[in-house]
Structure formats: structure tokens, C-alpha cells
Amino acid sequence: MAYVFKIKLERSSKPPIWRKVKVNESLTFLELHWVIQGAFGWYNSHLHQFSPGGWGGTPILQEDHGVEDWDQAPFSDPKTWPHGERYDCAKIELKDYFHSPKQKIAYIYDFGDDWEHTVELVEITDEKIQQPVCLAGKGQTPMEDCGGMWGYYEMVEAINDPKHPEHEDFMEWVDFKKGQKWDVNAFDLEEVRERLGVLWKNKK
């Protein structure tokens, strides 16, 4: 079976930033993390988690980095899913959670900038698919470490307005040449597919 997800970056607008992907139902949530990273062009430089309730909700699914943080609950036994508090996302498969279209889960990347994505199951097919593929999308992914969606739109305004007091600083930060503009609508499906394919092949 294959799952088709629409993944929207929350608080994005004009245009809303989203990607539609097709994946195997047996992928783990850790593998879905890699799919989202590739589809959006994130750099996997920060922590992430999945949770039906978003921030503060349980259960949460996180990556096991081999060291338990002192302020976090230990990983729950996968056999208790979904009644525990915190699970290793490499041990829970998509089909353990998703059963019918319109089901959603929140994916949060970078606990500082708080890039929150809504992952919605939009279709289940009988296809046999091994490698994830991006089907469609809209909008350019923000720069990492720019301060979340609010900071991103401030950055875009500064870059695209030569009279903005922070114009030069942001132009230097994103390595733009004089006269270049930030296109919030930029989206190249073939480029995304290629990036996702490379990331999937080389995922850790």
C-alpha cells in the first residue's frame, strides 16, 4: 500500500508552503522525517518530533540519538503504542498510526524556530512503492535559523526592499548579489524530486 500525504508548513501564507508526497505505508516515522527534510529542503540541523497534539501533546515520537536527556521521559515500549508518552520514531511505522484519509499528525522541526508542519493523509492506494516521491508543492522553503515564520517574512521584506535598514545585512547573509530578489513562490518539482532521491539514498 502507498500513502499520499499533503504536508503544510503552518503559519505560511501568500502562498501557503506545502508539499505532496507518496510513500510506502511501512516507512517508519524516522524515515518520514527524512522525506519531509528532502521535500522541503531542510538541512537536518536541528531536533524534530511528531505528535498528534503538536507541542505539549502525547504521545510524541522522537529520534534516539543514543543519549537520554535528563529532562525527558524514557522511550516507551513500542508494544504499548500509542498509550505511552514518548516513542523512538524509528520503531513506529506509518501504518501503526494512519488508517484513513484526513488523519493528521504534527511534525515540528527546530525547537527554537518552531517550524511546525501539518502532515495529512489524503489518499491510500494499492500501489507498491519503494522510494518516496514528491508529487507536487508550492512556495519556497524558508531559510533555516531565520527566526521562524515571523522572522522569515521579515527577512523577505528586508531583502526585497533596498531601502530597508537591514537590507544589506540580509543580502550578505543569504549571499545575494545586488538586485536579486527572494521569490516566495519559487518551487521546482524536478529539483525537489532529485534532492529527495539523493537524501533518501544517503539517509543515515
N, C-alpha and C positions, 0 to 999 in steps of 0.2 A: 504494500500500500504506500501511497505517497500523500504527503500533506502539503497544501499550499497555504502559506502564511502571508498576511499583509502586516508589515512592521512599520509603525509610525513613530516618529520622534516627537514626543509630546512638547507642547508649547511652541511648536514651529508653525509658521503661517506665512502666507503670501510668498512662496507657495508652502503648503504643508510638506514636510520632508518624509518620504516613505519609500519602502522597497517591498516588492512581492517576490517571494522565493518558493521554490518547490524542493522538498527534501524527503528522504526516506523516513517512515514512521518510527524506525528502530534507532534513529540517532539519539544520543544522549543529550541532555541539556548543555553539557560542556561542548559538544560538537555544534549545537545550535548557537552557542556563544561565538564559535569561530565563524559560522555562517553569517551572523549579524556583523561581526567585525569586518569580514570581507565585503559584504554587500554595501555597507556604509562607508568603508574606508577608514575605520578607526585603527589605531595602532597597538591595541592590546597593552597599553602602557599603564593601565590602572585596574583596580579591582572591579568585580562585577557580581551581580546576583540576580536571580529570578525569584519572583514571589507573586502569588495570585493577588495579594493585597497591597503590593508596592511597598514603600518604606513602612516599616513597623508591622507588616503583615507576616503571618506564618502559614504554612511552612516556607522557609527560604531555601534556595539551592545555591551553593557557593562552590568555588573550586578549592580542592585540597592542595595546599601548597607545601604540605609536609610538616608544617609547624602550626600548632593550635594557638590562636591568640588568647591571651588571658581573659579578655572580656567577652568571649563568645562561647556559646554552648557547644559541647562536643557534637560531632556528627551523629545523627540518629541512624539506627539500623535501617537499611533500605527496605527490609521486610515490613517495617512499620509505616511506610509511606501510605497516605500523606498525613499521618497523625502525630508525627514528631515535630520538632522545632526547626532543625537545621540539617540539611542533607548534602552529601557530596554530589555535585551535579554531574559527575562522571558515572554515577551509578543509578541514575534515574532516567529512563527513556521517555521520549515524547509520548509514545502510546500509553505510558503509565498515567499520563495526565490528560492528554487531549483525546476526546472520544467523539465529538460532534462539532460541526461548524458553529461559529460565533463564540466559541470558548476563547478566553483571553488569559494572558499572564503578563506581568510587568517585567521588563529587563532593564536593570539600572547599571550603567557603566560610568565609572569615575564618581566616587562618593563625595568628591569636592564640587565638581561642576554639575553633577547630578543629571547626566544625560539619560532621561527616562524614556523608554520605548514601550509602546503597547504592541504585544505580539498577539495577533488574532488569527485563529484558524478559519480560513474562508472556504476551503474545499478539501474533500478527501477523494482520492482517485484510486483506481485499481492498478495504476502503473507501477512497474518495477523500476526504481531509480536508485542508482548507487551514489552518484556525485551530485551535490546540491547545485541548483541553477537559479540565477536571478531572472525573473520573467519580465519585470517592469519596475519603474520607480519614478520619483520626481524630487527635484530640489537637490542642491549641493549640500553635502555634509559639512557642518561647521568645523573650524579649526579646533583641535584639542587644546585644553588649558586656556581657553579664552574667557572663562567665567560663566559657562552655561549659556542657555538660550538668550538671556538678557545681555550678557557680555558679547555674545556673537552678533546680535543685531546692532549693538553699539559699535563693534568693530567694523561691520559692513558700512554703517553710516560714515564712520571716520575715513575709511579707505575711499569711498566713492564721492567724498566731498573734499576737494583740495583746500577749502578754507577752514576745515575742521581743525581745532587746535591740536588734535592728536593724529592728524593725517600722516605726517612724516614718520612718526613712531610706528604706527601700524603698517605702513608701506614697507618699512625696513624689516619689521617682524615677519611678515609673510613673503618677503623677498620679491616684491612687485617693483616693476620699473615705472617710471613716471608716465602717467596717463592710463595705466592699467586699472581696470575696474573689477570688483568682486561680483560675479554673476550668481545670484542666489538661485537661479533657475537651472544652472548647469547640471546636466546628467547625461552620461554616455553609457548606454546599456552594454555595449560590447566591451568597453573598458572595465566596467564593473564585473562582467562575467569572467573576463581574463584574470582580474585581481582575485576574485573569489576562487577560481580554479587553482591559481598558484598557492594561495593561502591554504586551501583545503589539502593540497598535495603535501605541503610542508608543515602542516599543523603539528604541534607538539602533543 
